[in-house]
Amino acid sequence: MTLRALTIRQPWASLIMAGVKRIENRSYRPRCLGELPAWVAIHAGLGFDKQPDSDRAQIEYLWQECPGWTSADYPTGILGLARIDRVTGAVGGIFGGGPVCWHIGAGARLHHPIPHRGALGLWRVPDDVADGIGLVLEDAWQHGDGVAGEALTAIRGVLRGVL
């Protein structure tokens, strides 16, 4: 099994990892992930969404959920892993505009992003980078730094398949 990553603009990537944004809108289904649920690395690209007026309700909701966030809360690189539980068509609501909605069930944020160049679509994480993610998550778990047991167990399974 290969660990895949998804590059997402800020602020959305950090908000996914913070557990605030639970649907990622895409134009395609993630066929290369195989059977869901599946874990993907979340990569924050260099670009910051310019917050078009059509997203105004989303922006206002997110700023209420994350008061006091600064630019330091929106780093670039691989931020962590997220579990894609299911994929549907548009579901409506503040984040479910679609046309394809990737429903995010859990996430494990890295305490320090891993610098890496992103790509379009779901891209393959090199084995040495996946190994680094595994080491960082293992260290976080050993120090009790907030990685949920269920998420860590699942992530270990994904990484074992990669390494």
FIKOLZA-1660 file (N, C-alpha, C; in steps of 0.1 Angstrom, whole numbers, plus 5000, padded with zeros to 4 digits):
% residues 163
   i   px   py   pz ch aa at
   1 5008 4988 5000  A  M  N
   1 5000 5000 5000  A  M CA
   1 5009 5012 5000  A  M  C
   2 5005 5023 4993  A  T  N
   2 5012 5035 4992  A  T CA
   2 5005 5046 4999  A  T  C
   3 5012 5054 5007  A  L  N
   3 5006 5065 5014  A  L CA
   3 5005 5076 5003  A  L  C
   4 4993 5082 5003  A  R  N
   4 4990 5093 4993  A  R CA
   4 4989 5106 5001  A  R  C
   5 4991 5117 4994  A  A  N
   5 4989 5130 5000  A  A CA
   5 4980 5139 4992  A  A  C
   6 4974 5148 4998  A  L  N
   6 4965 5158 4991  A  L CA
   6 4970 5172 4995  A  L  C
   7 4973 5180 4985  A  T  N
   7 4977 5194 4987  A  T CA
   7 4965 5202 4987  A  T  C
   8 4964 5210 4998  A  I  N
   8 4952 5219 5000  A  I CA
   8 4957 5233 5004  A  I  C
   9 4951 5243 4999  A  R  N
   9 4955 5257 5002  A  R CA
   9 4951 5259 5017  A  R  C
  10 4959 5269 5022  A  Q  N
  10 4955 5274 5035  A  Q CA
  10 4944 5284 5034  A  Q  C
  11 4935 5287 5043  A  P  N
  11 4935 5281 5056  A  P CA
  11 4929 5267 5058  A  P  C
  12 4924 5262 5047  A  W  N
  12 4916 5249 5047  A  W CA
  12 4924 5238 5052  A  W  C
  13 4937 5236 5049  A  A  N
  13 4945 5225 5053  A  A CA
  13 4947 5225 5068  A  A  C
  14 4950 5236 5074  A  S  N
  14 4951 5237 5089  A  S CA
  14 4938 5235 5096  A  S  C
  15 4927 5240 5090  A  L  N
  15 4914 5238 5096  A  L CA
  15 4909 5223 5095  A  L  C
  16 4913 5216 5085  A  I  N
  16 4910 5202 5084  A  I CA
  16 4918 5195 5096  A  I  C
  17 4931 5198 5097  A  M  N
  17 4939 5192 5107  A  M CA
  17 4934 5195 5122  A  M  C
  18 4928 5207 5123  A  A  N
  18 4923 5211 5136  A  A CA
  18 4909 5205 5139  A  A  C
  19 4904 5198 5130  A  G  N
  19 4891 5191 5132  A  G CA
  19 4879 5201 5130  A  G  C
  20 4881 5212 5124  A  V  N
  20 4870 5222 5122  A  V CA
  20 4863 5220 5109  A  V  C
  21 4871 5217 5099  A  K  N
  21 4865 5215 5085  A  K CA
  21 4865 5200 5083  A  K  C
  22 4853 5194 5081  A  R  N
  22 4852 5179 5080  A  R CA
  22 4848 5174 5066  A  R  C
  23 4847 5183 5057  A  I  N
  23 4844 5179 5043  A  I CA
  23 4854 5187 5034  A  I  C
  24 4860 5179 5025  A  E  N
  24 4869 5186 5015  A  E CA
  24 4862 5184 5001  A  E  C
  25 4859 5195 4994  A  N  N
  25 4853 5194 4981  A  N CA
  25 4863 5192 4970  A  N  C
  26 4860 5183 4962  A  R  N
  26 4868 5180 4950  A  R CA
  26 4860 5178 4938  A  R  C
  27 4866 5177 4927  A  S  N
  27 4858 5174 4914  A  S CA
  27 4859 5159 4910  A  S  C
  28 4866 5151 4918  A  Y  N
  28 4868 5137 4915  A  Y CA
  28 4867 5128 4927  A  Y  C
  29 4865 5115 4925  A  R  N
  29 4865 5105 4936  A  R CA
  29 4879 5100 4937  A  R  C
  30 4883 5097 4950  A  P  N
  30 4897 5092 4952  A  P CA
  30 4899 5078 4949  A  P  C
  31 4898 5074 4937  A  R  N
  31 4899 5060 4933  A  R CA
  31 4912 5053 4937  A  R  C
  32 4923 5060 4937  A  C  N
  32 4936 5053 4940  A  C CA
  32 4937 5050 4955  A  C  C
  33 4928 5055 4964  A  L  N
  33 4929 5051 4978  A  L CA
  33 4923 5037 4981  A  L  C
  34 4916 5032 4971  A  G  N
  34 4911 5018 4974  A  G CA
  34 4898 5019 4983  A  G  C
  35 4897 5009 4991  A  E  N
  35 4885 5009 5000  A  E CA
  35 4886 5019 5011  A  E  C
  36 4875 5026 5014  A  L  N
  36 4874 5035 5025  A  L CA
  36 4869 5029 5037  A  L  C
  37 4873 5033 5049  A  P  N
  37 4881 5045 5051  A  P CA
  37 4896 5043 5048  A  P  C
  38 4902 5055 5044  A  A  N
  38 4916 5054 5040  A  A CA
  38 4923 5067 5046  A  A  C
  39 4935 5066 5050  A  W  N
  39 4943 5077 5055  A  W CA
  39 4951 5083 5044  A  W  C
  40 4951 5097 5044  A  V  N
  40 4960 5105 5035  A  V CA
  40 4967 5115 5042  A  V  C
  41 4979 5118 5037  A  A  N
  41 4987 5130 5043  A  A CA
  41 4980 5143 5038  A  A  C
  42 4979 5152 5047  A  I  N
  42 4974 5165 5043  A  I CA
  42 4986 5175 5042  A  I  C
  43 4988 5180 5029  A  H  N
  43 4999 5189 5026  A  H CA
  43 4993 5203 5024  A  H  C
  44 4999 5213 5031  A  A  N
  44 4995 5227 5029  A  A CA
  44 5004 5233 5019  A  A  C
  45 4998 5237 5008  A  G  N
  45 5005 5244 4997  A  G CA
  45 5010 5258 5001  A  G  C
  46 5017 5264 4992  A  L  N
  46 5022 5278 4995  A  L CA
  46 5011 5288 4993  A  L  C
  47 5001 5285 4985  A  G  N
  47 4991 5295 4983  A  G CA
  47 4981 5296 4994  A  G  C
  48 4976 5308 4997  A  F  N
  48 4966 5310 5007  A  F CA
  48 4953 5314 5000  A  F  C
  49 4942 5307 5002  A  D  N
  49 4929 5311 4995  A  D CA
  49 4926 5325 4998  A  D  C
  50 4923 5332 4987  A  K  N
  50 4920 5346 4988  A  K CA
  50 4906 5350 4994  A  K  C
  51 4899 5339 4998  A  Q  N
  51 4886 5341 5005  A  Q CA
  51 4876 5348 4996  A  Q  C
  52 4872 5342 4985  A  P  N
  52 4862 5349 4976  A  P CA
  52 4849 5350 4984  A  P  C
  53 4841 5360 4979  A  D  N
  53 4828 5362 4985  A  D CA
  53 4819 5350 4986  A  D  C
  54 4820 5341 4977  A  S  N
  54 4812 5329 4978  A  S CA
  54 4815 5320 4990  A  S  C
  55 4827 5322 4996  A  D  N
  55 4831 5314 5008  A  D CA
  55 4829 5322 5021  A  D  C
  56 4823 5334 5020  A  R  N
  56 4822 5343 5031  A  R CA
  56 4816 5336 5044  A  R  C
  57 4805 5328 5042  A  A  N
  57 4799 5321 5053  A  A CA
  57 4809 5311 5059  A  A  C
  58 4816 5304 5051  A  Q  N
  58 4826 5295 5056  A  Q CA
  58 4837 5302 5064  A  Q  C
  59 4842 5313 5059  A  I  N
  59 4852 5321 5065  A  I CA
  59 4848 5326 5079  A  I  C
  60 4836 5331 5079  A  E  N
  60 4831 5337 5092  A  E CA
  60 4829 5325 5102  A  E  C
  61 4824 5314 5098  A  Y  N
  61 4822 5303 5107  A  Y CA
  61 4836 5298 5112  A  Y  C
  62 4846 5297 5104  A  L  N
  62 4859 5292 5108  A  L CA
  62 4866 5302 5117  A  L  C
  63 4865 5315 5115  A  W  N
  63 4871 5324 5124  A  W CA
  63 4865 5324 5137  A  W  C
  64 4852 5321 5138  A  Q  N
  64 4845 5319 5151  A  Q CA
  64 4851 5307 5158  A  Q  C
  65 4853 5296 5151  A  E  N
  65 4858 5284 5157  A  E CA
  65 4873 5285 5161  A  E  C
  66 4880 5293 5155  A  C  N
  66 4895 5294 5157  A  C CA
  66 4899 5309 5160  A  C  C
  67 4893 5315 5171  A  P  N
  67 4897 5329 5174  A  P CA
  67 4912 5330 5178  A  P  C
  68 4917 5341 5174  A  G  N
  68 4931 5344 5177  A  G CA
  68 4942 5337 5169  A  G  C
  69 4938 5329 5159  A  W  N
  69 4948 5323 5150  A  W CA
  69 4956 5333 5143  A  W  C
  70 4969 5331 5141  A  T  N
  70 4977 5340 5134  A  T CA
  70 4983 5333 5122  A  T  C
  71 4991 5339 5114  A  S  N
  71 4998 5333 5102  A  S CA
  71 5006 5321 5106  A  S  C
  72 5011 5320 5119  A  A  N
  72 5019 5309 5123  A  A CA
  72 5010 5296 5124  A  A  C
  73 4997 5298 5125  A  D  N
  73 4988 5286 5125  A  D CA
  73 4985 5280 5112  A  D  C
  74 4991 5286 5101  A  Y  N
  74 4989 5282 5087  A  Y CA
  74 5002 5279 5080  A  Y  C
  75 5010 5269 5085  A  P  N
  75 5022 5266 5079  A  P CA
  75 5021 5259 5066  A  P  C
  76 5032 5257 5059  A  T  N
  76 5032 5249 5047  A  T CA
  76 5039 5235 5049  A  T  C
  77 5037 5226 5040  A  G  N
  77 5043 5213 5042  A  G CA
  77 5033 5202 5046  A  G  C
  78 5038 5190 5050  A  I  N
  78 5029 5180 5054  A  I CA
  78 5025 5182 5068  A  I  C
  79 5012 5185 5071  A  L  N
  79 5007 5188 5084  A  L CA
  79 5003 5176 5093  A  L  C
  80 5000 5165 5086  A  G  N
  80 4995 5154 5094  A  G CA
  80 4988 5144 5084  A  G  C
  81 4980 5135 5091  A  L  N
  81 4972 5126 5083  A  L CA
  81 4957 5127 5086  A  L  C
  82 4949 5125 5077  A  A  N
  82 4934 5126 5079  A  A CA
  82 4928 5113 5073  A  A  C
  83 4917 5109 5080  A  R  N
  83 4910 5097 5075  A  R CA
  83 4898 5101 5067  A  R  C
  84 4898 5096 5054  A  I  N
  84 4887 5098 5046  A  I CA
  84 4877 5087 5048  A  I  C
  85 4866 5090 5054  A  D  N
  85 4856 5079 5057  A  D CA
  85 4847 5075 5046  A  D  C
  86 4842 5085 5038  A  R  N
  86 4833 5082 5028  A  R CA
  86 4833 5094 5018  A  R  C
  87 4828 5091 5006  A  V  N
  87 4828 5101 4995  A  V CA
  87 4813 5101 4990  A  V  C
  88 4808 5113 4989  A  T  N
  88 4794 5115 4984  A  T CA
  88 4794 5126 4974  A  T  C
  89 4782 5128 4968  A  G  N
  89 4780 5140 4960  A  G CA
  89 4778 5151 4969  A  G  C
  90 4774 5163 4964  A  A  N
  90 4771 5175 4972  A  A CA
  90 4761 5172 4983  A  A  C
  91 4764 5176 4995  A  V  N
  91 4755 5174 5006  A  V CA
  91 4749 5187 5011  A  V  C
  92 4753 5198 5006  A  G  N
  92 4747 5211 5010  A  G CA
  92 4754 5215 5023  A  G  C
  93 4749 5225 5029  A  G  N
  93 4754 5230 5042  A  G CA
  93 4766 5239 5039  A  G  C
  94 4773 5243 5050  A  I  N
  94 4784 5253 5048  A  I CA
  94 4796 5248 5041  A  I  C
  95 4799 5235 5041  A  F  N
  95 4810 5229 5035  A  F CA
  95 4807 5219 5024  A  F  C
  96 4795 5215 5022  A  G  N
  96 4792 5204 5013  A  G CA
  96 4788 5207 4999  A  G  C
  97 4794 5217 4993  A  G  N
  97 4790 5222 4980  A  G CA
  97 4794 5212 4969  A  G  C
  98 4804 5204 4971  A  G  N
  98 4808 5194 4961  A  G CA
  98 4815 5200 4949  A  G  C
  99 4815 5194 4938  A  P  N
  99 4805 5184 4934  A  P CA
  99 4808 5170 4940  A  P  C
 100 4820 5168 4945  A  V  N
 100 4823 5155 4953  A  V CA
 100 4828 5159 4966  A  V  C
 101 4822 5153 4977  A  C  N
 101 4825 5156 4991  A  C CA
 101 4833 5145 4997  A  C  C
 102 4845 5147 5001  A  W  N
 102 4853 5138 5009  A  W CA
 102 4850 5140 5023  A  W  C
 103 4844 5131 5030  A  H  N
 103 4841 5132 5044  A  H CA
 103 4853 5128 5053  A  H  C
 104 4857 5137 5061  A  I  N
 104 4869 5134 5070  A  I CA
 104 4864 5131 5084  A  I  C
 105 4868 5119 5088  A  G  N
 105 4864 5114 5101  A  G CA
 105 4873 5116 5113  A  G  C
 106 4886 5117 5110  A  A  N
 106 4896 5119 5121  A  A CA
 106 4909 5124 5115  A  A  C
 107 4917 5130 5124  A  G  N
 107 4930 5135 5119  A  G CA
 107 4940 5134 5130  A  G  C
 108 4953 5133 5126  A  A  N
 108 4964 5132 5135  A  A CA
 108 4974 5143 5130  A  A  C
 109 4975 5154 5137  A  R  N
 109 4983 5165 5133  A  R CA
 109 4998 5163 5138  A  R  C
 110 5007 5166 5130  A  L  N
 110 5021 5166 5133  A  L CA
 110 5024 5179 5141  A  L  C
 111 5032 5178 5151  A  H  N
 111 5036 5190 5159  A  H CA
 111 5044 5200 5151  A  H  C
 112 5052 5195 5141  A  H  N
 112 5060 5203 5133  A  H CA
 112 5058 5198 5118  A  H  C
 113 5053 5206 5109  A  P  N
 113 5051 5202 5095  A  P CA
 113 5064 5197 5089  A  P  C
 114 5063 5187 5080  A  I  N
 114 5074 5182 5073  A  I CA
 114 5075 5189 5060  A  I  C
 115 5086 5197 5057  A  P  N
 115 5087 5204 5045  A  P CA
 115 5087 5194 5033  A  P  C
 116 5079 5197 5023  A  H  N
 116 5078 5189 5011  A  H CA
 116 5071 5196 5000  A  H  C
 117 5075 5194 4988  A  R  N
 117 5068 5200 4977  A  R CA
 117 5055 5193 4974  A  R  C
 118 5044 5200 4971  A  G  N
 118 5031 5193 4968  A  G CA
 118 5029 5190 4954  A  G  C
 119 5018 5186 4950  A  A  N
 119 5014 5183 4936  A  A CA
 119 4999 5183 4935  A  A  C
 120 4994 5183 4923  A  L  N
 120 4980 5183 4920  A  L CA
 120 4975 5169 4922  A  L  C
 121 4962 5168 4926  A  G  N
 121 4956 5155 4928  A  G CA
 121 4961 5147 4940  A  G  C
 122 4959 5135 4941  A  L  N
 122 4964 5126 4952  A  L CA
 122 4978 5121 4947  A  L  C
 123 4988 5125 4954  A  W  N
 123 5002 5122 4950  A  W CA
 123 5008 5112 4960  A  W  C
 124 5018 5104 4955  A  R  N
 124 5025 5094 4963  A  R CA
 124 5035 5101 4972  A  R  C
 125 5034 5097 4985  A  V  N
 125 5044 5102 4994  A  V CA
 125 5056 5093 4993  A  V  C
 126 5068 5099 4991  A  P  N
 126 5080 5090 4990  A  P CA
 126 5082 5082 5003  A  P  C
 127 5088 5070 5002  A  D  N
 127 5089 5062 5014  A  D CA
 127 5097 5068 5025  A  D  C
 128 5107 5075 5022  A  D  N
 128 5115 5082 5033  A  D CA
 128 5107 5092 5040  A  D  C
 129 5099 5099 5033  A  V  N
 129 5090 5109 5040  A  V CA
 129 5079 5102 5048  A  V  C
 130 5073 5092 5043  A  A  N
 130 5064 5084 5051  A  A CA
 130 5070 5079 5063  A  A  C
 131 5082 5074 5062  A  D  N
 131 5090 5069 5074  A  D CA
 131 5091 5080 5084  A  D  C
 132 5095 5093 5080  A  G  N
 132 5096 5104 5088  A  G CA
 132 5083 5107 5095  A  G  C
 133 5072 5107 5088  A  I  N
 133 5058 5109 5094  A  I CA
 133 5056 5099 5105  A  I  C
 134 5059 5086 5102  A  G  N
 134 5057 5076 5112  A  G CA
 134 5065 5078 5125  A  G  C
 135 5078 5083 5123  A  L  N
 135 5086 5086 5135  A  L CA
 135 5081 5097 5143  A  L  C
 136 5076 5108 5136  A  V  N
 136 5071 5119 5143  A  V CA
 136 5058 5115 5151  A  V  C
 137 5049 5107 5145  A  L  N
 137 5037 5103 5152  A  L CA
 137 5040 5094 5163  A  L  C
 138 5050 5085 5162  A  E  N
 138 5054 5076 5173  A  E CA
 138 5059 5084 5185  A  E  C
 139 5067 5094 5182  A  D  N
 139 5073 5103 5193  A  D CA
 139 5061 5110 5199  A  D  C
 140 5052 5116 5192  A  A  N
 140 5041 5123 5197  A  A CA
 140 5032 5114 5206  A  A  C
 141 5030 5102 5202  A  W  N
 141 5022 5092 5209  A  W CA
 141 5029 5089 5223  A  W  C
 142 5042 5087 5222  A  Q  N
 142 5050 5083 5234  A  Q CA
 142 5050 5095 5244  A  Q  C
 143 5049 5107 5240  A  H  N
 143 5049 5118 5248  A  H CA
 143 5034 5123 5252  A  H  C
 144 5025 5115 5248  A  G  N
 144 5011 5118 5251  A  G CA
 144 5006 5131 5245  A  G  C
 145 5011 5135 5233  A  D  N
 145 5007 5148 5228  A  D CA
 145 4995 5148 5219  A  D  C
 146 4984 5142 5223  A  G  N
 146 4971 5143 5217  A  G CA
 146 4968 5135 5205  A  G  C
 147 4976 5125 5201  A  V  N
 147 4973 5117 5190  A  V CA
 147 4963 5106 5195  A  V  C
 148 4951 5106 5190  A  A  N
 148 4941 5096 5195  A  A CA
 148 4946 5082 5192  A  A  C
 149 4943 5073 5202  A  G  N
 149 4947 5059 5200  A  G CA
 149 4942 5052 5188  A  G  C
 150 4929 5054 5185  A  E  N
 150 4923 5048 5172  A  E CA
 150 4930 5053 5160  A  E  C
 151 4933 5066 5159  A  A  N
 151 4939 5072 5148  A  A CA
 151 4954 5067 5146  A  A  C
 152 4961 5066 5157  A  L  N
 152 4975 5062 5157  A  L CA
 152 4976 5047 5152  A  L  C
 153 4967 5039 5158  A  T  N
 153 4967 5025 5154  A  T CA
 153 4964 5024 5138  A  T  C
 154 4955 5031 5133  A  A  N
 154 4952 5030 5119  A  A CA
 154 4963 5036 5111  A  A  C
 155 4969 5047 5115  A  I  N
 155 4981 5053 5108  A  I CA
 155 4992 5043 5108  A  I  C
 156 4995 5036 5119  A  R  N
 156 5006 5026 5119  A  R CA
 156 5003 5016 5109  A  R  C
 157 4991 5011 5107  A  G  N
 157 4987 5001 5097  A  G CA
 157 4990 5006 5083  A  G  C
 158 4987 5019 5080  A  V  N
 158 4990 5024 5067  A  V CA
 158 5005 5025 5065  A  V  C
 159 5012 5030 5075  A  L  N
 159 5027 5032 5074  A  L CA
 159 5034 5018 5073  A  L  C
 160 5029 5008 5080  A  R  N
 160 5035 4995 5079  A  R CA
 160 5034 4990 5064  A  R  C
 161 5023 4993 5058  A  G  N
 161 5021 4989 5044  A  G CA
 161 5030 4996 5035  A  G  C
 162 5034 5008 5039  A  V  N
 162 5043 5016 5030  A  V CA
 162 5057 5012 5032  A  V  C
 163 5061 5010 5044  A  L  N
 163 5076 5008 5047  A  L CA
 163 5080 4994 5044  A  L  C
% end
